């Protein structure tokens, strides 16, 4: 009986690989979905903030100038996604 305990266990490596692969892919898909949801909510909140704090009145020239300055600063730190047109799209997402 002691001899059986010392023999290596045969593992189906293909099955093990497929099980682990499925776990990884399911997790990656879940993470991507969560990130997309978080980004959409963040962009909506940015659009809301811009719409209520900058573009809330009829002074469109002031709002446009402020939005251009804001986009320049955001782009320096966070990249092209925060361009003037990107920020306008975010305000449209809110409305």
QUIHUUR-V336969 format. One record per pair of residues at least 24 apart in sequence whose C-alpha atoms are under 6 Angstrom apart, sorted by the first residue. I is the first residue (numbers start at 1). J is the second residue. If there is no record, write none. Layout:
BEGIN
I,J + I,J
END
This chain:
BEGIN
43,90 + 44,93 + 44,94 + 47,90 + 47,91 + 47,94 + 48,94 + 51,91
END
